[in-house]
Amino acid sequence: MKTLQAGKIIDNSRFGSFHFSIIFWCFFIILMDGYDVVIYGSVVPSLMEEWNISSVTAGAIGSYTAAGTAVGAVLFGLLADKLGRKKVIILCTVLFSLSTALSAFAAGPMVFSLFRVLAGLGLGGVMPNVIALSTEYAPKKVRAAMVSFIFCGYSIGAIAAALISKSVLPTLGWKPIFLLGALPILLLPFIVKSLPESTGFLLAKGKEADVRKILHKIDSSYTIDSGAKFEIPPVKEQGSPLVKLFEKKRAVSTIMFWISCFSCFVLIYAMNIWLPKLMIEAGYSLSSSLIFVAAMNVGAIAGTLVFGRFADKWGFKKVMVPLYIVGAIALASIGLTKNILLAYLLIGMIGAASVGVQNISNVFVSQYYPPSMRSTGIGAAMAFGRIGGIFAPTFVGILLTMDLPSQINFTVIAMAAVLGGIAILFVQEKHAHYNRVEDQESDVDAAREKVV
């Protein structure tokens, strides 16, 4: 009996309306993720004044949120492999959007922190599962570019947060900015209808009919032999899914991915939460400092789209390591200039080397591990990375209390980019899943030639 491989059919498919729908809604979800993360940084100066809190306390609130994202990344990464990625994406979207909206009703830092932690759980859980789902359904030729584009939504959301904050804060205050976080709940019916479930998950549950419907949506002209059966994904071995990340010579690369992700999140949270305050300390106004947040995320978009495409051609390491180096140089240089145009350029480079690198790294990690542990692999890397997100806000808050020159503050943060570049250098691509598959296919082809 003929056996079909759903994964190969998707890999060889042509980009169409089905893929566009996935891109659109995944992009929107990640956009709201980015909006949620950056709005706190945008309103930190206002909250410090309204609630009379110190920079250390403000940083701690950012760290609490990051702690929630770390727990959410692991918890929902593991649950997705059992419950299905679509269900977990929907659940996490509701959690972070509702909690963000409720933050607007907080009367003080304690209740506000609670809602930020709950939002963090959803934010941490949604990202690895969006990565895994979009990676699974992206045609192989445009996979890195397609997934990287989706994660440009994060930067678009960040830009929206900065621009909306700049317009709303002076007249209406910070609360309406958080109320806008409820937008995904209003569009939830469309998200539920449009996003597919993982084919691997459906086949493991014996739902071949659902897989056939999905494949028909991918290519309406594609006809599936009614007598053919799908190749069922192998049953997971007993034991902790996290332990599997260290097996089959993946241990070194797993640790390096975690360190790289840690470094990226140090940069992302340090800059997204504290950039307005850092630029105010450097002599700029709050209004212009919020524009710097937008400039950073414009750089992140450009870095993701341009260098994400280069990663398809040249390989991930050849793109990510130079970006890290550029980011370190830009960070160390930002405190040396008073030329605002040059400052915008340097901030844009920092965006490409932080959010941009992380977006490319998400694709790298998702392709490095086999599909059966993809959500776990991404979730674990991002969970460890979130430790950097927990560390950075409080650390920079303490740094600001020392009244150091702005150049020193930026140079200290730049060390995270150096660490990330070193980590990526030590990733062992020869043990990646995509290389193992290519080796197996080569062996099969060689065996067939011998038979002929």
FENBEL-V927764 format. One record per backbone hydrogen bond with DSSP energy under -1.0 kcal/mol. CO is the residue of the C=O (numbers start at 0). NH is the residue of the N-H. E is the energy in kcal/mol with one decimal. If there is no record, write none. Layout:
[[CO & NH & E] [CO & NH & E]]
This chain:
[[1 & 228 & -2.2] [3 & 230 & -3.3] [4 & 8 & -1.9] [5 & 9 & -2.2] [6 & 10 & -2.4] [7 & 11 & -2.1] [9 & 12 & -1.2] [10 & 139 & -1.8] [15 & 19 & -2.1] [16 & 20 & -2.3] [17 & 21 & -1.7] [18 & 22 & -2.6] [19 & 23 & -2.8] [20 & 24 & -2.1] [21 & 25 & -2.5] [22 & 26 & -2.6] [23 & 27 & -2.1] [24 & 28 & -2.3] [25 & 29 & -2.4] [26 & 30 & -2.4] [27 & 31 & -2.2] [28 & 32 & -1.6] [29 & 33 & -2.7] [30 & 34 & -2.5] [31 & 35 & -2.3] [32 & 36 & -2.0] [33 & 37 & -2.0] [34 & 38 & -1.9] [37 & 41 & -2.1] [38 & 42 & -1.6] [39 & 43 & -1.1] [42 & 46 & -2.7] [43 & 47 & -2.8] [44 & 48 & -1.4] [45 & 49 & -2.8] [46 & 50 & -2.8] [53 & 57 & -2.4] [54 & 58 & -2.2] [55 & 59 & -2.1] [56 & 60 & -1.9] [57 & 61 & -1.5] [58 & 62 & -2.0] [59 & 63 & -2.4] [60 & 64 & -1.9] [61 & 65 & -1.9] [62 & 66 & -2.3] [63 & 67 & -2.0] [64 & 68 & -1.8] [65 & 69 & -1.9] [66 & 70 & -2.0] [67 & 71 & -2.5] [68 & 72 & -2.4] [69 & 73 & -1.6] [70 & 74 & -2.9] [71 & 75 & -2.3] [73 & 77 & -2.1] [74 & 78 & -2.1] [75 & 79 & -1.8] [78 & 81 & -1.1] [78 & 82 & -3.8] [79 & 83 & -1.8] [83 & 87 & -1.5] [84 & 88 & -2.5] [85 & 89 & -2.3] [86 & 90 & -2.4] [87 & 91 & -2.7] [88 & 92 & -2.2] [89 & 93 & -2.2] [90 & 94 & -2.1] [91 & 95 & -2.6] [92 & 96 & -2.0] [93 & 97 & -2.3] [94 & 98 & -1.9] [95 & 99 & -1.8] [96 & 100 & -1.9] [97 & 101 & -2.2] [98 & 102 & -1.2] [100 & 103 & -1.2] [101 & 104 & -1.8] [102 & 105 & -1.5] [107 & 111 & -1.9] [108 & 112 & -2.2] [109 & 113 & -1.7] [110 & 114 & -2.1] [111 & 115 & -2.0] [112 & 116 & -2.2] [113 & 117 & -2.0] [114 & 118 & -2.4] [115 & 119 & -2.2] [116 & 120 & -1.8] [117 & 121 & -1.5] [118 & 122 & -2.6] [119 & 123 & -2.9] [120 & 124 & -1.6] [121 & 125 & -2.2] [122 & 126 & -1.3] [125 & 129 & -2.2] [126 & 130 & -2.4] [127 & 131 & -2.3] [128 & 132 & -2.4] [129 & 133 & -2.5] [130 & 134 & -2.3] [131 & 135 & -2.0] [132 & 136 & -1.6] [138 & 141 & -1.1] [141 & 145 & -3.0] [142 & 146 & -2.7] [143 & 147 & -2.3] [144 & 148 & -2.2] [145 & 149 & -1.9] [146 & 150 & -1.6] [148 & 151 & -1.5] [149 & 152 & -1.5] [151 & 155 & -2.3] [152 & 156 & -2.7] [153 & 157 & -1.9] [154 & 158 & -2.7] [155 & 159 & -2.6] [156 & 160 & -2.3] [157 & 161 & -2.2] [158 & 162 & -2.7] [159 & 163 & -2.9] [160 & 164 & -2.2] [161 & 165 & -2.1] [162 & 166 & -1.7] [163 & 167 & -3.1] [164 & 168 & -2.2] [167 & 171 & -3.0] [167 & 172 & -1.1] [174 & 178 & -1.7] [175 & 179 & -1.3] [177 & 180 & -1.6] [178 & 181 & -1.7] [179 & 182 & -1.7] [181 & 184 & -1.2] [182 & 186 & -1.2] [186 & 190 & -1.6] [187 & 191 & -2.7] [188 & 192 & -1.9] [189 & 193 & -1.9] [190 & 194 & -2.2] [197 & 201 & -2.3] [198 & 202 & -2.8] [199 & 203 & -1.9] [200 & 204 & -1.2] [201 & 206 & -3.0] [202 & 205 & -1.4] [205 & 207 & -1.1] [206 & 210 & -1.3] [207 & 211 & -2.4] [208 & 212 & -1.8] [209 & 213 & -1.9] [210 & 214 & -2.6] [211 & 215 & -1.9] [212 & 216 & -1.7] [213 & 217 & -1.8] [214 & 218 & -1.9] [218 & 221 & -1.7] [224 & 227 & -1.7] [228 & 3 & -3.1] [239 & 243 & -1.2] [242 & 245 & -1.8] [243 & 246 & -1.2] [246 & 249 & -1.0] [249 & 253 & -2.7] [250 & 254 & -2.3] [251 & 255 & -2.4] [252 & 256 & -2.8] [253 & 257 & -2.0] [254 & 258 & -2.3] [255 & 259 & -2.6] [256 & 260 & -2.6] [257 & 261 & -2.4] [258 & 262 & -2.5] [259 & 263 & -2.4] [260 & 264 & -2.4] [261 & 265 & -1.9] [262 & 266 & -2.0] [263 & 267 & -3.0] [264 & 268 & -2.5] [265 & 269 & -2.1] [266 & 270 & -2.2] [267 & 271 & -3.0] [268 & 272 & -1.9] [269 & 273 & -1.4] [270 & 274 & -1.9] [273 & 277 & -3.4] [274 & 278 & -2.7] [275 & 279 & -1.9] [276 & 280 & -2.5] [277 & 281 & -1.3] [278 & 283 & -2.6] [279 & 282 & -1.5] [284 & 288 & -2.1] [285 & 289 & -1.8] [286 & 290 & -1.1] [287 & 291 & -1.3] [288 & 292 & -1.1] [289 & 293 & -1.5] [290 & 294 & -2.5] [291 & 295 & -2.4] [292 & 296 & -1.7] [293 & 297 & -1.8] [294 & 298 & -2.0] [295 & 299 & -1.5] [296 & 300 & -2.0] [297 & 301 & -2.4] [298 & 302 & -2.7] [299 & 303 & -2.3] [300 & 304 & -2.8] [301 & 305 & -2.4] [302 & 306 & -1.6] [303 & 307 & -1.5] [304 & 308 & -1.2] [305 & 309 & -1.5] [306 & 310 & -1.8] [308 & 312 & -1.0] [309 & 313 & -3.6] [310 & 314 & -1.3] [315 & 319 & -2.9] [316 & 320 & -1.8] [318 & 322 & -1.4] [319 & 323 & -2.3] [320 & 324 & -2.0] [321 & 325 & -2.5] [322 & 326 & -2.4] [323 & 327 & -2.2] [324 & 328 & -2.2] [325 & 329 & -2.6] [326 & 330 & -2.5] [327 & 331 & -2.1] [328 & 332 & -1.2] [329 & 333 & -1.4] [332 & 335 & -2.1] [338 & 342 & -2.3] [339 & 343 & -2.3] [340 & 344 & -2.0] [341 & 345 & -2.5] [342 & 346 & -2.5] [343 & 347 & -2.4] [344 & 348 & -2.0] [345 & 349 & -1.9] [346 & 350 & -2.0] [347 & 351 & -1.9] [348 & 352 & -1.7] [350 & 355 & -2.3] [353 & 357 & -2.3] [354 & 358 & -2.4] [355 & 359 & -1.9] [356 & 360 & -2.8] [357 & 361 & -2.2] [358 & 362 & -1.2] [359 & 363 & -2.1] [360 & 364 & -3.0] [361 & 365 & -2.1] [362 & 366 & -1.8] [363 & 367 & -1.5] [364 & 368 & -1.4] [367 & 432 & -3.0] [369 & 372 & -1.8] [370 & 373 & -1.2] [372 & 376 & -2.9] [373 & 377 & -2.6] [374 & 378 & -2.9] [375 & 379 & -2.8] [376 & 380 & -2.1] [377 & 381 & -2.6] [378 & 382 & -2.2] [379 & 383 & -2.4] [380 & 384 & -2.2] [381 & 385 & -2.0] [383 & 386 & -1.1] [384 & 387 & -1.2] [384 & 388 & -1.1] [385 & 389 & -2.3] [386 & 390 & -2.7] [387 & 391 & -2.8] [390 & 394 & -2.4] [391 & 395 & -2.9] [392 & 396 & -1.9] [393 & 397 & -2.4] [394 & 398 & -2.4] [395 & 399 & -2.3] [398 & 401 & -1.1] [399 & 402 & -1.1] [404 & 408 & -1.7] [405 & 409 & -2.3] [406 & 410 & -2.1] [407 & 411 & -2.4] [408 & 412 & -1.7] [409 & 413 & -1.8] [412 & 415 & -1.6] [413 & 417 & -1.3] [414 & 418 & -2.1] [415 & 419 & -2.2] [416 & 420 & -2.1] [417 & 421 & -1.9] [418 & 422 & -2.1] [419 & 423 & -2.1] [420 & 424 & -1.5] [422 & 425 & -1.1] [423 & 426 & -1.5] [426 & 428 & -1.0] [427 & 430 & -1.5] [428 & 431 & -2.0] [431 & 435 & -1.9] [432 & 436 & -2.5] [433 & 437 & -1.7] [434 & 438 & -2.1] [435 & 439 & -2.3] [436 & 440 & -2.5] [437 & 441 & -2.1] [438 & 442 & -2.2] [439 & 443 & -2.2] [440 & 444 & -2.4] [441 & 445 & -2.3] [442 & 446 & -2.2] [443 & 447 & -2.2] [444 & 448 & -2.1] [445 & 449 & -1.8] [446 & 450 & -1.9] [447 & 451 & -2.5]]
